Amino acid sequence: MSATTTIYVNTRPVEVTERKIGYDELIALAYPGEAVTPDMTFTITYSRGADGHGSGSLTVGAEVPVKKGMVFDVYRTIRS
């Protein structure tokens, strides 16, 4: 059984088992059950990360090592 780590996505605590987490996984955690459409763009920032990855942003295809208590903010913009 894998150990879990608590992170925070848009202020909600989430248990993850991965050692790294990526852009697509964070969108799915922030907006569960919602389909991503071509008119949506996302901005993902994080803080309280592991050594060398304390804070920053993620872009499409990027991932970052997970650390207990890490905070992720996932913002969605829809073009009209």
C-alpha positions as CSV (number, residue, x, y, z in Angstrom):
1,M,0.0,0.0,0.0
2,S,1.3,3.4,-0.9
3,A,1.7,6.2,1.6
4,T,-0.5,9.2,1.1
5,T,0.4,12.9,1.2
6,T,-2.0,15.7,2.0
7,I,-1.8,18.6,-0.4
8,Y,-4.3,21.5,-0.9
9,V,-5.9,22.3,-4.2
10,N,-8.0,25.5,-4.2
11,T,-8.0,25.4,-0.4
12,R,-9.4,21.8,-0.2
13,P,-7.3,19.1,1.3
14,V,-6.6,16.2,-1.1
15,E,-4.8,12.9,-0.4
16,V,-2.4,11.8,-3.2
17,T,-0.1,8.8,-3.5
18,E,2.1,10.1,-6.4
19,R,5.5,11.4,-5.6
20,K,5.1,14.0,-8.4
21,I,1.9,15.7,-9.7
22,G,1.3,17.3,-13.0
23,Y,-0.7,19.9,-14.8
24,D,-3.5,17.6,-16.0
25,E,-3.9,15.9,-12.6
26,L,-4.3,19.2,-10.8
27,I,-7.0,20.4,-13.2
28,A,-8.9,17.1,-12.6
29,L,-8.5,17.6,-8.8
30,A,-9.6,21.2,-8.9
31,Y,-12.6,20.6,-11.2
32,P,-13.7,17.0,-10.7
33,G,-16.1,15.6,-13.2
34,E,-15.9,18.6,-15.5
35,A,-14.9,18.3,-19.1
36,V,-12.0,20.4,-20.3
37,T,-12.9,22.2,-23.6
38,P,-10.7,24.0,-26.1
39,D,-12.0,27.4,-25.0
40,M,-10.7,26.9,-21.4
41,T,-7.2,28.0,-20.2
42,F,-5.8,27.2,-16.8
43,T,-3.2,28.9,-14.6
44,I,-1.7,26.8,-11.9
45,T,0.5,28.2,-9.1
46,Y,2.0,26.4,-6.1
47,S,3.7,27.2,-2.9
48,R,5.3,25.3,0.1
49,G,7.0,22.9,-2.3
50,A,10.0,20.7,-1.8
51,D,13.6,21.9,-1.9
52,G,14.4,23.8,-5.1
53,H,10.7,23.8,-6.0
54,G,9.4,26.1,-3.2
55,S,7.0,28.1,-5.3
56,G,6.2,28.6,-9.0
57,S,3.8,27.8,-11.7
58,L,3.0,24.8,-13.9
59,T,2.5,24.8,-17.6
60,V,1.0,22.1,-19.9
61,G,2.9,18.9,-19.5
62,A,4.9,20.0,-16.4
63,E,5.0,18.3,-13.1
64,V,6.5,19.0,-9.7
65,P,7.5,16.9,-6.7
66,V,4.8,16.6,-4.0
67,K,5.4,17.6,-0.4
68,K,3.1,17.4,2.6
69,G,1.1,20.6,3.0
70,M,1.9,21.9,-0.5
71,V,-0.6,24.4,-1.8
72,F,-1.9,24.6,-5.4
73,D,-4.2,27.3,-6.9
74,V,-5.8,26.3,-10.1
75,Y,-7.6,29.1,-12.0
76,R,-9.8,28.5,-15.0
77,T,-10.6,31.1,-17.7
78,I,-13.2,30.5,-20.4
79,R,-13.0,32.5,-23.6
80,S,-16.4,33.7,-24.8
